[in-house]
C-alpha cells in the first residue's frame, strides 16, 4: 500500500467495515453491524442537517418495518407513521379503490418520510457509540480486490485521513465514488430510459386523500402521495426535456386540479405553499454483480428504479439487511456463504421490483403513441375488474 504512505495518517485501530454514504442503506447497515459487535465507520459528504432534512421517499413496506422493529430501530416510526392498505386509481373522471391489504395477507404500507427514517437511524447509531463522519470530501477507495482495502478522505476540518478495512460498503448513490471505483469491464450495467419525465412537487398542504392516488388523464399521469399531516408530494407527467422554469406554481395547481378531477363528486384538492419542484428523469439501472472484490454496493449505488411502486428505499433497506447478515456470519465464524451469495440474493428482489415498476409505468402513463396509451388503459381496466390481476398487483405493490 505504498500509494497511501506519507501524507495519510493511519487510523490507530483497524476497523472491519468502512461504509460510504449515510442514507437509509448505509445507516441501516451501520446500526446492524454495531448491534452485532462489528466496528465500522460511516463516511458522508453532506452535513448531518442535510441528510436528516432532505425530502425523498416516504412509503415503507411491511417487511422493511418488521426488520427495523426487530432491531429496535422503528419505535418512532411505529408511533407516528400512518398505515395504508388501499390505493386509488382515477381514470376518465372516476375513482377506483384497490384494497391491496385484504388481497395480500393483511399487509400494509407505512407512510413515513425518508428523512425521518434517516434521522432515527443516525440517532440510534450515534447513541450506540457509532462513528459517523459528516462533510467529508475527496473519498477514494484503494486495493478493493485485496484482503486489505482502505479508504482515504479529507475531513470536515481539512485533515487527510485513512481507514484500513476488511470490507467496504458502497451506499453513496448512483453518482457516488464507490461504483466508479470498480475497474471497467468488471461488472455489467443494465440501463433503461422510460421515455417519460415527472415534475415532482412538495407542498405545505395537508393531504387531500387518505390513500395514494394514481390518476390516468389524456394530458398525462398525476400522482398524490402522502408524506405527513401538513406536507404532501405530487407528481405530474411532463414532456421529456421539460424544465422546472416552465412550471409556475399557478400552472402546477391548475394542472393538478384538472388531472385529479372527478365526475359527480365533491372531492377537492387542497393547495398550499410549494416548497420544492424538480424534474425526475424516469430511468432504471442495475449493476451485476453488486460486489467486486471486498467492495459491496447497496441501494442506489447498485440499482436505480422509478418512483412508481415506491420500491427504491425498500430495496436499499433489504440490501443492508442481507449484507449485515453476511458480514456478521463471516465475522463470527468465517462463513463466506452469505458474502458469496449477497449479489444473487439482492438481485432476485431487485429484478422483481424492476419488472413490477415497469408494469406500472406502462399502465398509468400516457404514451406519445396512442396505441400504447390505450394498451395502458386496458391494463388498468383489467386491474380494476379482475381479481387475479388485482392479486398480482397487491402481492408486488405491498412487497413480498
C-alpha positions as CSV (number, residue, x, y, z in Angstrom):
1,X,0.0,0.0,0.0
2,X,2.8,2.4,-0.9
3,X,0.4,4.8,-2.6
4,X,-1.0,5.6,0.9
5,X,2.2,6.3,2.6
6,X,3.4,9.7,3.6
7,X,0.6,12.3,3.8
8,X,-2.1,9.9,5.1
9,X,-2.3,9.4,8.8
10,X,-3.0,5.7,9.6
11,X,-6.0,5.0,11.8
12,X,-4.7,3.7,15.2
13,X,-7.2,0.8,15.4
14,X,-8.2,-1.3,12.4
15,X,-11.9,-1.5,11.6
16,X,-13.5,-4.3,9.6
17,X,-16.1,-2.3,7.6
18,X,-15.9,1.2,6.0
19,X,-19.4,2.4,4.9
20,X,-19.6,5.2,2.3
21,X,-22.9,7.1,2.4
22,X,-25.3,8.0,5.3
23,X,-28.6,7.3,3.6
24,X,-31.1,4.6,4.6
25,X,-28.9,1.7,3.3
26,X,-25.6,2.9,4.8
27,X,-27.1,3.8,8.2
28,X,-29.1,0.6,8.5
29,X,-26.0,-1.4,7.8
30,X,-24.1,0.6,10.3
31,X,-26.7,0.0,13.0
32,X,-27.0,-3.7,12.3
33,X,-23.2,-4.2,12.4
34,X,-22.9,-2.2,15.5
35,X,-25.5,-4.4,17.2
36,X,-23.6,-7.4,16.1
37,X,-20.4,-6.1,17.7
38,X,-18.7,-5.3,14.4
39,X,-17.0,-1.9,14.4
40,X,-17.5,0.3,11.4
41,X,-17.1,3.9,10.2
42,X,-19.7,5.8,8.1
43,X,-18.5,8.5,5.8
44,X,-20.9,11.1,4.4
45,X,-20.2,14.1,2.1
46,X,-23.3,16.0,3.4
47,X,-23.8,17.6,6.8
48,X,-25.9,15.9,9.4
49,X,-28.6,18.5,9.0
50,X,-28.6,17.9,5.2
51,X,-29.2,14.2,5.4
52,X,-31.8,14.5,8.2
53,X,-33.9,17.1,6.3
54,X,-33.5,16.1,2.6
55,X,-37.0,15.0,1.4
56,X,-37.1,11.9,-0.7
57,X,-39.3,8.7,-0.5
58,X,-42.0,8.2,2.1
59,X,-43.5,4.7,1.8
60,X,-42.1,1.7,3.6
61,X,-43.1,-1.8,3.1
62,X,-44.4,-4.0,6.0
63,X,-41.4,-6.3,5.6
64,X,-38.9,-3.5,6.0
65,X,-40.7,-2.1,9.0
66,X,-40.6,-5.5,10.6
67,X,-36.9,-5.8,10.0
68,X,-36.2,-2.3,11.6
69,X,-38.5,-3.2,14.5
70,X,-36.7,-6.5,15.2
71,X,-33.5,-4.4,15.7
72,X,-35.1,-1.7,17.8
73,X,-35.0,0.9,15.1
74,X,-38.7,1.5,14.4
75,X,-40.0,2.9,17.7
76,X,-40.8,6.4,16.4
77,X,-41.9,5.1,13.0
78,X,-44.5,2.7,14.6
79,X,-45.7,5.5,16.8
80,X,-46.1,8.2,14.2
81,X,-46.5,6.6,10.7
82,X,-49.8,6.2,9.0
83,X,-50.6,2.7,7.8
84,X,-52.1,2.3,4.3
85,X,-53.8,-0.8,2.9
86,X,-55.5,0.7,-0.2
87,X,-54.8,3.0,-3.1
88,X,-56.9,4.7,-5.6
89,X,-56.8,4.8,-9.4
90,X,-58.6,7.6,-11.3
91,X,-59.5,7.1,-14.9
92,X,-61.9,9.1,-17.1
93,X,-63.1,11.1,-14.1
94,X,-63.9,8.1,-12.0
95,X,-62.2,6.7,-8.9
96,X,-61.5,3.0,-8.3
97,X,-60.1,1.7,-5.0
98,X,-57.8,-1.3,-4.8
99,X,-57.7,-2.8,-1.2
100,X,-54.3,-4.5,-1.6
101,X,-54.1,-5.3,2.1
102,X,-57.1,-7.5,2.0
103,X,-55.8,-9.2,-1.1
104,X,-52.4,-10.0,0.4
105,X,-52.3,-11.3,4.0
106,X,-53.4,-8.0,5.6
107,X,-50.0,-6.4,4.9
108,X,-49.8,-2.6,4.7
109,X,-47.5,0.2,3.8
110,X,-46.2,2.7,6.4
111,X,-46.2,6.3,5.3
112,X,-43.1,7.9,7.0
113,X,-40.8,10.4,5.2
114,X,-37.3,9.1,4.4
115,X,-35.6,12.0,6.2
116,X,-37.3,10.8,9.4
117,X,-36.0,7.3,8.8
118,X,-32.5,8.8,8.4
119,X,-32.9,10.9,11.5
120,X,-33.9,7.8,13.5
121,X,-31.0,5.8,12.1
122,X,-28.4,8.5,12.7
123,X,-29.7,9.0,16.3
124,X,-29.6,5.3,17.1
125,X,-26.1,4.8,15.5
126,X,-24.6,7.8,17.4
127,X,-26.3,6.8,20.7
128,X,-24.7,3.4,20.4
129,X,-21.3,4.9,20.0
130,X,-21.2,4.7,16.2
131,X,-18.6,6.6,14.3
132,X,-20.0,8.7,11.5
133,X,-18.0,11.4,9.7
134,X,-20.1,14.1,8.0
135,X,-18.9,16.7,5.4
136,X,-16.0,14.6,4.1
137,X,-14.5,15.2,0.7
138,X,-12.1,13.5,-1.7
139,X,-13.1,10.0,-0.7
140,X,-11.0,7.4,-2.5
141,X,-11.0,3.6,-2.4
142,X,-7.8,1.6,-2.5
143,X,-6.9,-2.1,-3.0
144,X,-10.6,-3.2,-3.2
145,X,-9.5,-6.5,-4.9
146,X,-7.2,-7.4,-2.0
147,X,-8.0,-8.7,1.5
148,X,-6.9,-5.3,2.9
149,X,-8.8,-2.5,1.2
150,X,-8.7,1.0,2.6
151,X,-10.5,4.4,2.4
152,X,-8.9,7.8,2.3
153,X,-10.7,11.2,2.6
154,X,-10.4,14.8,3.7
155,X,-12.2,15.5,6.9
156,X,-14.6,18.4,7.5
157,X,-11.7,20.4,9.1
158,X,-9.3,19.7,6.2
159,X,-7.3,16.8,7.6
160,X,-6.2,13.9,5.4
161,X,-7.5,10.6,7.0
162,X,-7.3,6.9,6.2
163,X,-9.2,3.9,7.3
164,X,-7.9,0.3,6.9
165,X,-10.8,-2.0,6.3
166,X,-11.6,-5.6,5.8
167,X,-14.7,-4.7,3.7
168,X,-16.1,-1.5,2.1
169,X,-19.8,-0.9,1.7
170,X,-20.8,1.5,-1.1
171,X,-24.0,3.2,-0.2
172,X,-23.3,6.6,-1.7
173,X,-25.8,6.6,-4.6
174,X,-25.7,6.5,-8.3
175,X,-23.2,9.4,-8.6
176,X,-21.0,8.3,-5.7
177,X,-17.4,7.3,-5.8
178,X,-17.8,3.6,-4.9
179,X,-19.3,2.2,-8.1
180,X,-17.0,4.3,-10.2
181,X,-14.0,2.7,-8.3
182,X,-14.8,-0.7,-9.9
183,X,-12.5,-1.4,-12.9
184,X,-14.0,-1.1,-16.3
185,X,-15.4,-4.4,-17.5
186,X,-15.6,-6.0,-14.1
187,X,-19.3,-5.6,-13.8
188,X,-22.3,-5.3,-16.2
189,X,-24.6,-2.3,-16.1
190,X,-28.1,-2.5,-17.4
191,X,-29.9,0.8,-18.1
192,X,-33.3,1.8,-19.5
193,X,-34.8,5.2,-20.2
194,X,-38.6,5.0,-19.9
195,X,-39.2,7.9,-22.2
196,X,-41.2,9.9,-19.6
197,X,-40.4,12.5,-17.0
198,X,-42.2,13.7,-13.9
199,X,-42.4,17.1,-12.3
200,X,-42.1,16.3,-8.6
201,X,-43.8,18.8,-6.3
202,X,-43.6,19.1,-2.5
203,X,-46.1,21.4,-0.9
204,X,-47.0,22.5,2.6
205,X,-50.5,21.2,2.1
206,X,-52.5,18.7,4.2
207,X,-53.3,15.6,2.2
208,X,-56.4,15.7,0.1
209,X,-56.8,12.0,0.4
210,X,-56.4,9.1,2.9
211,X,-54.7,6.9,0.3
212,X,-52.3,7.3,-2.6
213,X,-53.9,8.5,-5.8
214,X,-52.7,7.4,-9.3
215,X,-54.6,9.4,-12.0
216,X,-54.6,8.5,-15.7
217,X,-55.5,11.5,-17.8
218,X,-55.4,12.3,-21.5
219,X,-52.8,15.0,-20.7
220,X,-50.6,12.6,-18.7
221,X,-50.3,11.0,-15.3
222,X,-50.8,12.7,-11.9
223,X,-50.0,11.3,-8.5
224,X,-50.8,12.4,-5.0
225,X,-48.6,10.8,-2.3
226,X,-49.0,11.4,1.4
227,X,-46.0,12.5,3.5
228,X,-47.3,13.9,6.8
229,X,-50.3,15.7,8.2
230,X,-49.1,19.0,6.8
231,X,-47.0,18.1,3.7
232,X,-47.9,16.3,0.5
233,X,-46.0,15.1,-2.5
234,X,-47.4,15.4,-6.0
235,X,-46.2,14.2,-9.4
236,X,-47.1,15.4,-12.9
237,X,-46.1,13.6,-16.1
238,X,-44.4,16.3,-18.3
239,X,-42.8,16.3,-21.7
240,X,-39.3,14.9,-22.0
241,X,-36.7,17.6,-21.7
242,X,-39.1,19.9,-19.9
243,X,-37.8,22.3,-17.2
244,X,-38.9,23.5,-13.8
245,X,-38.9,27.0,-15.2
246,X,-41.9,26.2,-17.4
247,X,-44.0,25.4,-14.3
248,X,-45.2,28.3,-12.2
249,X,-47.0,27.5,-9.0
250,X,-50.2,28.6,-10.6
251,X,-49.7,26.3,-13.6
252,X,-48.9,23.4,-11.2
253,X,-52.1,23.7,-9.3
254,X,-54.2,24.2,-12.4
255,X,-52.8,21.0,-13.9
256,X,-53.2,19.0,-10.7
257,X,-56.8,20.1,-10.3
258,X,-57.6,19.1,-13.9
259,X,-55.9,15.7,-13.8
260,X,-57.4,14.7,-10.4
261,X,-60.9,15.9,-11.2
262,X,-63.8,13.5,-10.6
263,X,-67.3,13.5,-12.1
264,X,-70.2,13.6,-9.6
265,X,-68.0,14.1,-6.5
266,X,-67.4,16.8,-4.0
267,X,-63.7,15.8,-3.6
268,X,-61.4,18.8,-3.8
269,X,-57.6,19.3,-3.9
270,X,-56.1,21.2,-1.0
271,X,-53.5,23.7,-2.1
272,X,-50.5,25.1,-0.1
273,X,-47.1,26.7,-0.4
274,X,-44.9,24.8,-2.8
275,X,-41.5,24.3,-1.2
276,X,-39.8,22.1,-3.9
277,X,-40.1,21.5,-7.6
278,X,-37.8,19.3,-9.6
279,X,-37.8,17.2,-12.8
280,X,-37.3,13.4,-12.3
281,X,-35.7,11.5,-15.2
282,X,-37.5,8.2,-15.1
283,X,-34.8,5.7,-15.7
284,X,-33.8,2.3,-14.4
285,X,-30.3,1.0,-13.8
286,X,-28.9,-2.3,-12.4
287,X,-25.4,-3.4,-11.6
288,X,-24.4,-7.1,-11.8
289,X,-22.9,-8.3,-9.7
290,X,-23.4,-5.9,-6.7
291,X,-19.9,-6.5,-5.5
292,X,-16.3,-6.6,-6.7
293,X,-13.5,-7.9,-4.5
294,X,-14.2,-6.6,-1.0
295,X,-16.4,-3.8,-2.1
296,X,-20.2,-4.4,-1.8
297,X,-22.7,-2.0,-3.3
298,X,-26.1,-1.1,-1.7
299,X,-29.1,0.9,-2.6
300,X,-28.8,3.5,-5.4
301,X,-25.1,2.7,-5.9
302,X,-26.3,-0.7,-7.2
303,X,-29.7,-0.1,-8.7
304,X,-31.9,2.8,-9.7
305,X,-35.7,2.3,-10.0
306,X,-38.5,4.7,-10.9
307,X,-40.6,6.0,-8.0
308,X,-43.6,4.1,-9.4
309,X,-44.5,1.5,-6.9
310,X,-42.3,3.0,-4.1
311,X,-39.6,0.4,-4.2
312,X,-36.3,2.4,-4.0
313,X,-35.8,2.9,-0.3
314,X,-37.3,-0.6,0.4
315,X,-34.7,-2.3,-1.8
316,X,-31.9,-0.3,-0.1
317,X,-33.1,-1.5,3.3
318,X,-33.2,-5.1,2.1
319,X,-29.6,-4.8,0.7
320,X,-28.5,-3.6,4.1
321,X,-30.2,-6.4,5.9
322,X,-28.7,-9.1,3.6
323,X,-25.2,-7.6,3.8
324,X,-25.3,-7.2,7.5
325,X,-26.2,-10.8,8.0
326,X,-23.5,-11.9,5.6
327,X,-20.8,-9.8,7.4
328,X,-22.0,-11.0,10.8
329,X,-21.7,-14.6,9.8
330,X,-18.2,-14.1,8.4
331,X,-17.1,-12.1,11.5
332,X,-18.4,-14.7,13.9
333,X,-17.4,-18.0,12.2
334,X,-15.5,-17.2,8.9
335,X,-18.5,-18.4,6.9
336,X,-18.3,-16.8,3.5
337,X,-21.6,-18.2,2.1
338,X,-23.6,-15.0,2.7
339,X,-21.0,-12.8,1.2
340,X,-20.7,-15.1,-1.9
341,X,-24.5,-15.1,-2.3
342,X,-25.1,-11.4,-1.5
343,X,-25.4,-10.2,-5.0
344,X,-27.7,-13.0,-6.2
345,X,-29.9,-12.7,-3.1
346,X,-30.4,-9.0,-3.6
347,X,-30.7,-9.1,-7.4
348,X,-33.6,-11.5,-7.3
349,X,-35.6,-8.9,-5.4
350,X,-34.2,-6.0,-7.5
351,X,-35.2,-7.5,-10.8
352,X,-38.7,-8.5,-9.5
353,X,-39.2,-4.9,-8.4
354,X,-37.9,-3.6,-11.7
355,X,-40.4,-5.7,-13.6
356,X,-43.3,-4.6,-11.4
357,X,-42.3,-0.9,-11.7
358,X,-42.1,-1.3,-15.5
359,X,-45.6,-2.9,-15.4
360,X,-47.0,0.1,-13.5
361,X,-45.2,2.7,-15.6
362,X,-46.7,1.3,-18.8
363,X,-50.2,1.2,-17.1
364,X,-50.5,4.7,-15.7
365,X,-48.7,6.9,-18.2
366,X,-49.9,8.5,-21.4
367,X,-47.6,7.4,-24.3
368,X,-46.8,9.6,-27.3
369,X,-48.2,6.6,-29.3
370,X,-52.0,6.5,-28.9
371,X,-51.9,2.7,-29.4
372,X,-49.7,2.2,-26.3
373,X,-51.8,4.7,-24.3
374,X,-54.9,2.6,-24.9
375,X,-53.0,-0.6,-24.0
376,X,-52.0,1.0,-20.7
377,X,-55.6,2.0,-20.1
378,X,-56.7,-1.6,-20.9
379,X,-54.2,-2.9,-18.4
380,X,-55.6,-0.6,-15.7
381,X,-59.2,-1.5,-16.5
382,X,-58.2,-5.2,-16.2
383,X,-56.6,-4.5,-12.8
384,X,-59.8,-2.8,-11.6
385,X,-62.1,-5.6,-12.9
386,X,-60.0,-8.8,-12.5
387,X,-59.4,-10.5,-9.2
388,X,-56.3,-12.2,-10.5
389,X,-54.8,-9.0,-11.8
390,X,-55.6,-7.2,-8.5
391,X,-53.9,-10.1,-6.6
392,X,-50.8,-9.8,-8.7
393,X,-50.7,-6.0,-8.1
394,X,-51.3,-6.4,-4.3
395,X,-48.5,-9.0,-3.8
396,X,-46.0,-6.9,-5.7
397,X,-47.1,-3.5,-4.5
398,X,-47.1,-4.1,-0.8
399,X,-43.9,-6.2,-1.0
400,X,-43.3,-10.0,-0.8
